[in-house]
Amino acid sequence: MPAMLRILFIHQNLPGQFRRLMRYLQTRPDVELVAIGEEAAVARMKMELRPGPRLRTIAYPKPAGPGEKTHHYLKHFEACIRRGQAVTRILVELHKQGWAPDVVVCHPGWGEGLFVKDVFPRARLVVFCEFWWDADGKDVGFDPEYPASFDDRLRIRIKNSVLMQSLLAADDGVAPTAWQLEAHPPELRHKIRCIHEGIDTAYLTPDPQARLTLPDGRVLSRAQPVLTYVARNLEPYRGFHVFMRSLPRLLAGNRELQVLVVGGDGVSYGRRPPEGFDSYRAALCAELGEREENCVDWSRVHFLGKLPYASYRTVLQVSSLHIYLTYPFVLSWSMLEAMAVGVPVLGSDTGPVREVIRDGENGYLTGFFDTAALADRALDLIARRDEVAMVGQRGRETVLRHYDFESAGLPGYLDLLRPLRPMQPGLEEGNA
């Protein structure tokens, strides 16, 4: 290993999944970091990771989108190529300056990893294998409320072209969970290791004395029943529609229950909200208000939006029970973070969740679509919250053992950050 290891991170939404790893590497005197990302992400990251002598950031403007006449199967592919070209121009300039990475760690989902090896063939290229899209057995077609068309099936096959090309060019892939790894075709799995990026279990700890002050001035603590639901954006992929439709039964079943909902009103995955609504939250609030039997006491439902991380931690620390629902899709950090805090988690009985939660041992499972069963199970667990606290503790032990950054994620990643043996000479001149 060289005296100074040069590592290049590439992610359009820096630092993304590489946050904790980059923060650790900044403390290493034998590591020099360069990070490439889209302008807005780099500006945000500078507030968090504070570039210095061993971390240089390089931003590129958001590339133009695909042409108006581009075939709709190819729109994603063309956008990825444009983004890959934007990154390649930076790589060529770095090469001209005499800087070459020993290792490149890249999220390939937006095309940024397509041409890395054409500029730096001697570098080890590690790509983050987050998800392989499929028309069968995963997210697409899972929810009958949002059916997939035959046209969707064909488009999805082409959508994977970027991931396939990036993984074929890479020396290693890394997937956070076994379920996500096995979602990839068998022909490609041999290149992928299962290493979770890690949860900060030293920061995310139980706190029986935690207090949360709501915007209306009310203060919540562990002394009262509190139900939590978290998603980056409130949308069907994370079961928001199922959760919302369970609220009438939940609130009627426990008159003291307070419900905390954390997340934005945008869409991270899937289709746009129904016509006439700017968010799924607005659409579902309207739906619940249409029928008298669906009457919801909205004074006990608190939509908190996107929170600073410290406030988000407090939300989890005052929770009696955390609801986590997901399509067969990427597992959210929020489920593991809730478990790290020691909150009992009631999760959907879907593949990504079953990999972590064993019903009744370190958490609880419920059918994704059954709103009545979700409400009844949640009400029972909240009524017995002192009794089920031990399950929450075992959930924390699961995260400590398998998903902690320092003991589980970091050692695996450090094993990947090794230079390759010298290969053919790199690019001398080039344009992209």
CORRA-V663477 format. One record per pair of residues at least 24 apart in sequence whose C-alpha atoms are under 7 Angstrom apart, sorted by the first residue. I is the first residue (numbers start at 1). J is the second residue. Records with the same first field share a line. If there is no record, write none. Layout:
I=J ; J
//
This chain:
1=419
3=30
4=30 ; 31 ; 32
5=30 ; 31 ; 32 ; 102
6=31 ; 32 ; 33 ; 101 ; 102 ; 103
7=32 ; 33 ; 34 ; 101 ; 102 ; 103 ; 104
8=33 ; 34 ; 35 ; 101 ; 103 ; 104 ; 105
9=34 ; 35 ; 36 ; 104 ; 105 ; 106
10=35 ; 36 ; 37 ; 105 ; 106 ; 107
11=36 ; 37 ; 106 ; 107
12=37 ; 38 ; 41
13=37 ; 38 ; 41
14=41 ; 42 ; 45
15=45
17=197
21=410
23=49
26=54 ; 55
38=62
60=86
73=155 ; 158
76=159
77=159 ; 162
80=110 ; 111
81=111
83=110 ; 111 ; 112
84=111 ; 112 ; 113 ; 114 ; 115
85=432
87=112
88=115 ; 116 ; 432
89=431 ; 432
91=119
92=119 ; 430
102=419
103=417 ; 418 ; 419
108=163 ; 166
109=163
111=162
113=166
114=165 ; 166
117=169
119=426 ; 427
120=426 ; 427
121=426
122=420 ; 422 ; 423 ; 424 ; 426
123=419 ; 420
124=171 ; 419 ; 420
125=170 ; 171 ; 172
126=170 ; 171 ; 172 ; 173
127=167 ; 170 ; 172 ; 173 ; 174
128=173 ; 174 ; 175
129=173 ; 174 ; 175
130=175 ; 180
131=180 ; 183 ; 330
132=160 ; 183 ; 184
133=160
138=328 ; 329
139=327 ; 328 ; 329
179=351 ; 352
180=330
195=409 ; 412
196=403 ; 409
197=405 ; 409
198=403 ; 404 ; 405 ; 408 ; 409
199=337 ; 403 ; 404 ; 405
200=404 ; 405
201=340 ; 400 ; 404
204=313 ; 337 ; 340 ; 341
205=340 ; 341
206=317 ; 341 ; 342
207=317
210=314 ; 317 ; 318
211=318
212=314 ; 315
220=318
221=318
222=318 ; 319 ; 320
225=256 ; 257 ; 258 ; 320 ; 382
226=257 ; 258 ; 259 ; 318 ; 319 ; 320 ; 321
227=258 ; 259 ; 260 ; 319 ; 320 ; 321 ; 322
228=259 ; 260 ; 261 ; 319 ; 321 ; 322 ; 323
229=260 ; 261 ; 262 ; 322 ; 323 ; 324
230=261 ; 262 ; 263 ; 334
231=262 ; 263
232=263 ; 264
233=263 ; 264 ; 265 ; 266 ; 267 ; 268
234=263 ; 264 ; 265 ; 280 ; 281
235=267 ; 280
237=269 ; 326 ; 327
238=325 ; 326 ; 327
239=325 ; 326
241=284
242=369 ; 371
244=284
245=371
246=371 ; 372 ; 374 ; 375
247=296
248=294 ; 295 ; 296
249=375
250=375 ; 379
253=379
258=300 ; 301
259=300 ; 301 ; 302
260=301 ; 302 ; 303
261=302 ; 303 ; 304
262=303 ; 304 ; 305 ; 306
263=305 ; 306
264=305 ; 306
316=341
317=341
319=343
320=382 ; 385
321=345 ; 382
322=346
323=347
324=348
325=368
328=352
336=399
339=392 ; 395 ; 396 ; 399
340=395 ; 396 ; 399
341=396
342=392 ; 393 ; 395 ; 396
343=392
344=389 ; 391 ; 392
361=391
362=391 ; 392 ; 394 ; 395
363=391 ; 392 ; 395
//
